[in-house]
Amino acid sequence: METNSKKTYWPHMIVGFLLLAITLSFWTVKTASSLPVQETNDYMMKYQQADININDIIKSQQAFDKLYRLSLTNVKTMVMTDNIHSNRLQPELVVLKMGANHFTYTVTKKDNTVVSDANVSFLLTQPHSTKEDQMIENIPFDKGFYITPDINITKAGRYTLKLKASVGDFTGYFSLEAYLKPKL
């Protein structure tokens, strides 16, 4: 009579792989749920609304651009030279200051006549967060300019200045990067 002294380890391997899979699944879910997800606020609306209406938004923007021009005036800018070896053009950034800031915009027709009856909204946001967004729904028109009230900025870093102007049935969007240097 033969004795079967061979031991098989495959049931232990299956149990080990199963435990490893459960542990990695738990770790993946825990890590993914701990990272915050920020919605984009392009076109100064929720992502879902922009996604549903993107064709209308683009048509309205193109029609607006044919008739009108948006611009930011009376701001100090800085030239970005941090990546001189890049083939990508680095845009100039608006320099922000700690504390109260206000922004002056113009809405003009292509023949440089000022538009005084535009419905203008402003949004100050950070590129990867919507937590500290500051939205101003109606910016008043004063002496040829749309001037935002003072906006208090206390946190250093990158910002985006967004403007939405509606004239009649057309809506135009304007976006410009800004930066607040940290105090050393």
Secondary structure as UniProt FT lines:
FT   HELIX           10..34
FT   HELIX           42..44
FT   HELIX           47..52
FT   HELIX           54..67
FT   STRAND          68..73
FT   STRAND          77..78
FT   TURN            84..85
FT   STRAND          93..95
FT   STRAND          99..101
FT   STRAND          104..109
FT   TURN            110..111
FT   STRAND          119..126
FT   TURN            127..128
FT   STRAND          129..136
FT   STRAND          141..142
FT   TURN            143..144
FT   STRAND          145..147
FT   STRAND          151..153
FT   STRAND          157..167
FT   TURN            168..169
FT   STRAND          170..180
//
